[in-house]
Amino acid sequence: MDKKLYITTAIPYANGAPHIGHALDYLLADIWTRYQKQNDHDVRFQVGTDEHGNKIATKAIELGTDPQSYVDKTYVNFETLIKKIGASYTDFIRTTDPHHINSVKIIWQKLQPYIYKGNYEGWYCAGCEAFVTDKEATASGGICADHQQHYQKISEENYYFKASAFTDDIKQAISNGDMQIVPEFRKKEFLELIKDGLQDVSISRPKKSLSWGVPVPDDPEQVMYVWLDALANYITVLGYPDNPEWQLYWPADIQVVGKDILRFHAGLWPAMLLGLGLPLPKKILAHGFINVGGIKQSKSLGNGVDPIQIIDEYGVDAFRYFFSRHIPTLDDGDFTWETFENAYNTELANDLGNAVQRVTGMITRYQSGVIGEIPQGEHDMGTYHKSMENLEFDKAVDEVWLMVRSLNQYIEHVKPWEIAKQIGKDAEAESHLTEVLAYAVGALLQIGDLLVPFLPDTADRIHRTFETGRIVPLEGVFFPKIYKHTTDPHTTKD
């Protein structure tokens, strides 16, 4: 039997509101998970929250509470989004979970041969909770591009992890495909970044500088730095090191991350794994950013898009459709309310919704709801499956939409309503009509199968409507038209 499959998503800080980038992580991982389950694989799918660090502690103080009570309230915001998106996750980890904390201490001790104490003097971004080199600080004018705040000059004694010791092994694993970075151009960017070697990484901070985190074993004056604690979640959630079941799922088949944290997942995390004597993940999928009208989303501009608002206004499958098809899986994408609503009205309502309604209506009207002998879907789905395997989900949905449009063209071309008029006049008309409508049902059922990973609710409705051999009327219209951000063409005057 094949190894059980495992997919992971990056764990966001529990202090912020979930945004569209997080939603994309969960959506991409869920599409892959549903596709694999459809193909009879057992999949574990991890999500979670990163709950340690100064940002959490500072926010808790501002609100007059303690960090644990604060994260106990805020992690729910992410859980709500994950459920709302329809993500079929199996494991939700919080880095404040007692098992995780104990496991991270064991990981620290196992990595001891590669840990040393040293003085750090340099630049630190509180927003990123990351140290930057002099070169990076100078290049950006001393200001973090993501947080628009000045780097702080810091001098302190920390523990370091000797990531540099694993440079050659990691370069080799990436180059020979043992740890594949998708897309290819991100792989090249990362190899360029580490061409002079991985740098050793500060993995602790003095307790006076970082109060909220996992204490360093045997040194109460030091607290583990967020990255070592957070990255370990991918194995601790499986039960590492004490529950042997973790070995059934590790190495991960895919780790889904945003491009901005690829360097931690392709550099520091593999170094930790090698230090622990564990295999590297098979693939890292680094997706791009979603801009709004060509402009990067930022708090200062107030142009962020709330995924929950989209789902509440248009439904979860409309959200899943746009972000799987109109945002390239492997590159940056763009969102505007107008393009979203146009895609909803023209593609989901007109193309797919209309095809289902018409076929349902004609079979009900002409055949009392009885469907003829349904042929197998005839479209060759090689391109669809290849796109799924290549993690180009947008291209896979394009393939499905070619089928949707082809079915609509077929209906327009054969005009079943005209054939119906010949019943009683032409001996062949009735069987011809039955055959035509059964062919349309076969196409819709194949479309439904292919939409299972992307639009699970819609796929389910298509199957329930047709699969018994008799039309099962469903409540409501498939994707009723919505005009909140565009104009209804039927209300405009010439």
N, C-alpha and C positions, 0 to 999 in steps of 0.2 A: 504493500500500500504506500502511496505517496506520503511524504512528510506532510504533517498538518501545516496549514499556511498561517502566516502572521503578518499583519499590517499595522503600522503605527502612525500616529499623528503627533505633531509637536505640542507640548503642553504650555499653554499661555499663562502669564502671570494672573493670579486671581484678583488683582487690584483694579483691573480695567474693565470697560464694557466690551463684550464680544463684538468683533467687527467682521467685515466681509472676508478678510484674509483667513480668519479662523474658520469661517463657514466654508471656504473653499477647501481647506485641509480636510474637513469632515466629509464634504461632498465627494471629493475625489477618492478618498479611502472607502467610502460607502459604495460608490459605483463599482470599484474593483472587488469589494467584498461580495456584493450581490451577484456579480458576474461569476465569481469563483464558486459561490454556493449553488448557482444555477447549473454549474458544471460538476456538481457533486463533491466539492471539496469542503473540508472542515476548516473554518477560518476563525482565528482570534483577531479581534480588532480593538486596539487600545485607544482610549482618549483620557484626558485628565487635566489637572491644574497644578501649576508650579506655585507653591504657597510660602516659600521662604524669601528672605532678602530684605534689604533696607526699605525698598519702596513700600512693601507691605507694612513693615513696622511703623514707618513714618505716617502712612495713611491712618493706621489704627490709632496712633497717638492723637492725630488731628481730630478724629471722631470720638475721642475720649473712651476708647475701648482697648482691649488687649489683642495682639495679632491673631491668636487662635480663634477668638470669638468673631473677629472681623472676617477671616477667610471662611469660617463656617457659614457665613451669610453669603459671601460673594461668589464662592465656587458654583453656587446654584445657577447663577446667570449663564454660565457656560453649559451646564447640564441642560438647562432649558433650551438653549439654542441647538444643542446636539440632537435633542429629542425632536425639536420642531422641524429640523431639516430631514428627519426620518432616518438618521444614521443608525445602522443596525449593529452598534458596538457591543462587545462582550465584556469589556473591562474598563472601569473608570478608576483611575489612580489619582490620589491626592498626595503630594509630597510630605504632608503632615501625618499620613497614615503610619501607625506604629511599626508595621512590618517593613515599610519602605525605609524608615529612619534606621532601624536595626540593620537592615541589609546594606545600607550605604556605609555604615560604620565598618561592617565586615569587608566591603569593597575597598575602603580606605586602607584597612590593614593588609589586604591581599596585594594592594598596589605599593606597599611600603618600600620594596626595592627600588622603585622609581620616584620616590618622594624625598625631597630634601628641603631644608630651611634656607631662606635667603632674604636679603633686603631688597625691597622694591622701591624704586623711585621713578616716578613718571606720571603719566596722564590717565585720568579715570573719568568715565562718563556715568553719572549716577542713573540716568535714564536707561542706558543699555545694561547697566550693572556689568561693565566690561572695561578692562584696561586697554589703552591704545598706545602704539609705538610713537616715538618722536616724529617719525616720518609721516604717519597718518595724521597726527595732530597738526603738524606744519602744513600739510597738504590741504587741510580743511580750514585753515585760518584759526585753529584752536577752538572751533565750535563744532559740536556734533550735528551732522546734517539731519539726522532723524529727529532729534529732540530740540534742536535750535537753542542749545545752552552750552556755555563754556565748559571745556574739560577742567577738572580739578587737578592740581598738582598734589601728588600724594607721596609720602615717604613712610614705609612701614615694613615690619618683618612678617613675611608670610611663608607658608609652605608652597613648594612648587612641585608640579608633576612634570617629569622628564619626557614630554611628548616627542622631543627631538630624537630620542632613541628609536622611534618607530617610523621615522620619515621614509626610509627606503622600502620598508614592508608595505606602507600605505600607498606610496607612489606605484609600486609594483601591482598591488591589488586593484588599483583604479585603472592602471594602464592595460592590464591583461583581462579586465572584465570580471574578476572575482568579486569586486564590489563596484557595480556599475552605477555611474552617475548619469541620470537622465534629466534634461536633454544633453546631447553630446557637447554643445557649446559651453554649458556650465561646467562640464568635466574639464574642458580645456582651460577655462578661466581659473578653476581651482588648482589644477596642476601648475599653472603659471604662478599663482599666489604662493605655492609652497616650493617653487623651484630651488630656493636657497635653503630649504629645510623647514620643518615645523619648529615653532618656537616653544620653549618650555612655558607652562601656563601656571599662573598663580591660582592655587586651589583652596586658599583659606584667607581669612582676614582676622586681625586681632578683634577680640570680643568687644573692645571699646568702639571699634569702627563698624562692627556688624553684630548686632545682638540677636537677631532672629534667624536661626538656622540650626543645622545639625552640629553639635559640638564635635570637635576633632578628638578621636580616641586618644587618651593619655596626655592630652594637653588642653586643660579647661580654659586657657587664655585665648584659644583660637577656635574660630567657627568655620565650618566648611563653606566654601564659596559656591554660589548658586549653580554654576554649570556642572560641577562634578555631581552634586546632589540631584539636579534635574535630569541630566542625561541618563543617569542610572535607572530612571523609572522604566525604561523600555524592557529591562530584564527583571527588575524587582516586581513588576506587575504580574509577571508570569510565575512568580514564586521563587526566583533566584535569591539566595543560594540554597535554601533549605527544603523547598518542595521540588522533588525531582521532575515534576511535570513540565517545568520550564524547558527542559531539554527536548521535549516533543515539538516545541514551537520555534526555538531559537536555532539558527539565525533568522532574523526577520526577512521575509520575502521582499517587502517594500517598506521604506520609511518615507513618509510624505512630510516635506518641510517647505517653508517659504524660502526663496532664493537668498534672503538676507541672513538666514542662519545656517546656510549650507556649510560654511567653513567650520562651524562647531561640530556638525554632524558628519562631515567628511574628513575632519582632521582630529580634533580632540576626542570625540567619541570612539572612533576606531582605535586610537592610541590606548584609550582606557581598556577596550576589549582585548587588544593584544597583550596589554599588561596583565590582564586577568586570565590569559590563555584561552580566550573564547573566540569563536569564528566571527567574521565581520558580516554585517547585513549584506544581502545579495544585491539590493538595488536601493538607491536613494532617488526619489522623485522630487526635484526642486522646481516648484511651480513659480510663476511670476507674480507680479502685483496687479491689482485691478485699479486702474485710474478712473477718474470721473470726468468725462468730457475732455480727456487728454491731459488732465492735471492730477498730480499725485494727491491722494487723500491725506489730509492732515488736520489735527485738532485746531491749529491756529486758523486755518481757512474755513473750518466748520463745514467741509464738503464731504464728510464721511457718509457712507450709505449703511443704513441699519438693515441687516438681513431679515430681522424679525418683522420689520415694517413691510418688506416686500412679500414675505410669506403670508402675513395677515391680510394684505390687500389683494393678492393675486392667487394665493394657494401655493402649497409646497411644491407641486410638480411644475408649476410655472417657474418658480425659482430654480429648481433643479435643471429644468430645460435650458434656460438662458445661460446659466453659469457652466453647464457642461458643453453646450454647443457654441455659444457666441463668445466665450472666453477661451482662448487657446490653452489647452492643458499644459503645454510646455513653454509658454511665453507670457509676456504681459498682455493684459486685455483692457478693454475700456467699457465702462457702463455709463449710460444716461437713462433717465426715466423714459425718455421718448423712444430710444432704441429698444428698451425692454418692452414697453407697451406695444410697440409696432410688431415685435417678434411674437408677443402673446396673441395679439388680434389676428395677424395675418398667417402665422405658422401653426400655432396651437388651435385657435378657434376655426380659422378658415380651412386650413389644409387637413389637419387631423380630425378635429371635432366635426367638421362638415361631412367628411368621408364616413365617419361612424354613424352620424345621424341619418344620412341619406340611405345608406345600406340597410340600416335598421328599419327606417320608414318604409322602404320599398318592399322588404320581405314581409313586414307586417301587413302592408296594404294589398300586395298581390298574391301572397302565399299564406295568409293567416298566421304569419310568424314562424312558419316551418321552413327550416333551411335544408336545401338539397344536400347531396353528397359533397362534403367539403374536400377539395383537393389539398395536397400538401403545398405549403408555400413554395413557389418555384424560383425565387430569387437566389442567386449564388451569393452566399454571405461571407465568402473568403476575405474580402476587403474589410468587412466589419470586424471579423475575428482578428485579423492581422492588426488592425488599428487598436483593438482592445489590448492585445498582447504588447504592443509598442507603447501603451499608456497614452495614446493619442485619442482620448475619449471624444473630443470635438469632431474628429474625422469619422468616428464610429456613428455618431448621431447624424452626421451629414448623410451617411449611407442609408440610414433608416428613412430619412426625409426624402431621399431619391425614390424610395418605394412608396411613400405616402403620396408624393406628387404623381408618380407613375400610375397609381391606382385611380387617382382623381381623373387623370387623362383618359384612362381606360373607360371609366364610367361615362365621361363626356363623349367618347368616341362611339361606344356601342349603344348608348342611350336606352337603358332598360325600360324606361317609361314608354318609348316608342314600340318596343317589342311587346309590352303588355297590351297595347292597343290592338295587336294582331291576334290575340288569343280568341279562339272561336272562329277566326277567319283563316288562320294558317295552322295546320296540324302540328307543325314543328315549334310554334311560338312558345308554348308553355314549357316544354323541356329546355328550349334555348334560354328562356328567361331564368329558369331554375339553375341552369349551369352557370350563367353569367353572374348571378347573385351569389352562388356558392363559391365561385372563383374569388369574388370580392371579399367574402367572409374569410376564405383561406389566406388571402393577402393580409387582411386586418389581424388575423390570429398570429401570423408570422411577425407582423409589425409589433404586436403586443408582446411576443416572446423577446424580441430584440430590445424592447423598451423597459424590460424588467429592471435592469441595473440603474436606469436613468429616471424613469417616471413610474415607480412601482405602483402607485395608486391607480394611475391611468391604465397601466398594463393589466391590473387586476380587473378594472371595470370592463375593458375590452373582452377579456376572457370570460367574465361572468355573463356578458351580453350574448355571446355567440357559442360558447363551447358545448352547451347541452344539446345542440341540434335544433333548438327552438329559441327564438328571440326572448330574452329575459329583459323586459323594460326596466331601465334604471331611472332613478329619480334625477331630475335636473339635467341641464344641458352640459355637454363636454365643453369646458372653457367658454362660459358666456362672455360676450364682448364686454370690455371695460375701457372707459375713456376718462382717465383722471389726468393724464399728462399730454394727451393728443386729442384731436377733434374727431368726433364721429362723422365719417364722410356723408352719412345719410341725413345729417342735420345741417350741412353746409349748403348755401344757395349758389347756383351757378353765376 
